Amino acid sequence: MSQTERREVGRTAGATTTFSGSIEEGEAGGYWFAPYRRKSQGWIEVHYGKRKHGHYFWHYPGKGSTGVRINTPVMNSDGTVKGKWYWANWKMPTRPLS
């Protein structure tokens, strides 16, 4: 099987990947892409131009907390998403013939 994909993350990029796999009689198969992600957590610091309740800087949901969590895709230098392709095949359930 060959597959060509185009993704857009800030700009359009193309990728072509060719795979091969064997499927025996009575089996099914497929493959999928698992993107690598960078996990970040923490708080957001906001700088106000004027004092808000006596402060210029506020931390949400609170300084030192891990309340904000962000998963960011890891990108290759050519702009494509970095990750791993997986292949699997499995036995199909048998149905009695009528």
Buried (B, 14 or more C-beta within 10 A) or exposed (E): EEEEEEBEEEEEBEBEEEEEEEEEEEEEEEBEEEEEBEEEEBBEEEEEEEEEEEEEEBBEEEEEEEEEEEEEBEBEEEBBBEBEEEEEBEEEEEEEEE
